[in-house]
Amino acid sequence: MKDIHKILEERILILDGAMGTMLQRHKFTEEDFRGERFKDWSVPVQGNNDLLSITQPEAIKEVHRLYFEAGADIVETNTFSGTTIAMADYEMEDLVYELNYQSAKIAKEVAEEFAIKEPNKPRFVAGSIGPTNRTASMSPDVNDPGYRAVTFDELKIAYKQQVEALIDGGADILLVETVFDTLNAKAALFAIEEVKDERTIDIPIMVSGTITDASGRTLSGQTAEAFLISVSHIPMLSVGFNCALGANQLTPHLEVLAQKAEFGVSAHPNAGLPNAFGEYDETPEQMASQIKEYLDKSLVNIIGGCCGTTPEHIQAIADLVKEYKPRRVEVTV
C-alpha cells in the first residue's frame, strides 16, 4: 500500500463522518444491543455503541461501506469508548480487547473490499481512541480541587490495551480524538510510543483536540497553539480539531494550527451546532460551503465530519476537495 505520508503531499484526504448519527437510524433496542450473547447481562447496555461491533457487526460494516462509497479515504473504527475506563459504565471492562480487535477487523475487511474494487485508491482504517469519561487535569468535585478521578498511569494502561487490540485488528493509523484534556492525550500518546517500541513498529498517529466553547480553549484551558505545543514532541501524521463546534466556528483555530504545525492539519467539525433537541440541522451543501473557506485558505490536509454528519455530508465535501491542493507540509519521515 502506498505510504500515507506521500499521499498527503499529493492531495487532501477525506475522513469519514459520524458513526453514532448513522447507528441512530437503526433505532436499536436494548435487545438489539445485547444480542444473543449478552441477553442476560446484569446492567443495561443500550447506548454502548462499541458493543455493536460484536452484536450487530453487519450494521457497523454498512456504515463503513457507505462512507467509503461517499469518497472517504479513511474510516474510523467503532471504538470511541473502547477503554476499560469508559466500559466500566457497562461492567464490560473484560471485553475491551475483543471490542477493539473486532471493530478494527470489521473496518479493515470493508477497506480491503474497496481496495480490490479501486486498487489505485488506497483506503485506510484509523483506530479511534476517545478521551474516556474522566479527566486527569481537573477535579470532578468542586469542593476538592486537588482530587482526580483518574491518574496518568491508569489512563496509560487503559489506552495501551486499546492500542494493542486496534493494531492487532488491522488499524493503519491511530487517531487520538476529541481531546478535551491534553494530559489524557499525553497518556494515550505515551501508550502508543510504548507499543511501538515493544513491537518495533511505526504507525501513523493523528491527534485531534476539541475546542469546547467560544473562548477558543479546550476544556482543560488550552488555546489552539498551547494544545499544539503540548503534543508536538511526538512525530505525527496530523494534528487538528473535531467535534464541539461547526465548521465556521473552527476556522480561526485551524488557522493557528496551519500556520504553526510541522505536520498535517486535520478537521472534522460537527454539522453545525445542535438545536434545542440536540439534533444537527446543517445540510451537506451548507457544511461544504463553510469548508470551502478551509480550502481557499489552504488550512487542511485531512477533512471529514463529526456529530450529525452523514455519507451525504462526506460526499459533498469529497466533491469539493477534488478542486484543491493540500496545505503544504514539510514532511520529515
Secondary structure by P-SEA (a helix, b strand, c coil): cccaaaaaacbbbbbbccaaaaaaaaccccccccccccccccccccccccccccccaaaaaaaaaaaaaaccccccccccccccccccccccccaaaaaaaaaaaaaaaaaaaaaaacccbbbbbbbccccccccccccccccccccccccaaaaaaaaaaaaaaaaaacccbbbbcccccaaaaaaaaaaaaaaaaaacbbbbbbbbbbbccccccccccccaaaaaaacccccccccccccccccccaaaaaaaaaaccccbbbbbcccccccccccccccaaaaaaaaaaaaaacccccccccccccaaaaaaaaaaacccccccccccc
